[in-house]
Amino acid sequence: MKKIDPLNAERRSKYADYITAALSFATSETGLQWPVATIIIAKNYLKLAGVDEIVGLRVYVVDMSSPVDFTVAFPSYCEDERRLQTAFREYQELHDFD
């Protein structure tokens, strides 16, 4: 049975545009490339948590407190790339989603 996408086309487009802009911002700010293993971590109550992937990144669900509803993650061996996460978060602080 095919999984039903909980995002309508407009909402999926908003998420995709926002995430793409944040990824680009982080790349520009750091001069680093995103690791291939980068994923999206989303809080379990978001509709985003119901999709398997967006903008080519797998979506994983978490149930924990955090000041943001979704963020990016990658394996711990990508130590230099952690600056990308900081820049991604900076984008989120500068630009509200919605």
Secondary structure, 3 states (H helix, E strand, C coil): CCCCCCCCHHHHHHHHHHHHHHHHHHHHHHCCCCCCCCEEEEECCCHHHHCCEECCEEEEEECCCCCCCEEEECCCCCCCCHHHHHHHHHHHHHCCCC
